[in-house]
Amino acid sequence: IKDKTSLNDFIIAYKQIIVKAKLMAVNNNIVLFKIPRFTKEVFYPYTFDMNTQVDAYNTAIEDLATQNELRTIELELDDNDFFAGVHFSAKGSNSAAEQLSNFILKDKGFESSSNLS
């Protein structure tokens, strides 16, 4: 986003990521992450207005997921999950890991990772 990558170039690059993932994955067990939106705490050179591009990229990710019969996950994050509004903080890393874990465990019949104790 910072480099103003066009939507078309983003789609080309993301398709390559999907091909690589399919070569490595078993039974198409691939989950595509949507890009988190910038919070109002984002540091320059990123801006809150860049969320327009994030939304366009995420729409492309959804379309590619549908075309490739893959699933997506959109993480629920807040300002405290990021350092400088862009990079995961320790809290954000833990939150993302827990959400992905719960996403996968739900497929296996568990409601959340807290049910494993």
Sequence and secondary structure as in RCSB ss.txt:
>XXXX:A:sequence
IKDKTSLNDFIIAYKQIIVKAKLMAVNNNIVLFKIPRFTKEVFYPYTFDMNTQVDAYNTAIEDLATQNELRTIEL
ELDDNDFFAGVHFSAKGSNSAAEQLSNFILKDKGFESSSNLS
>XXXX:A:secstr
 TT   HHHHHHHHHHHHHHHHHH STT  EEE      TT  TTS GGGHHHHHHHHHHHHHHHHHTT EEE  
   GGGEETTTEE HHHHHHHHHHHHHHHHHHTT S GGGG 
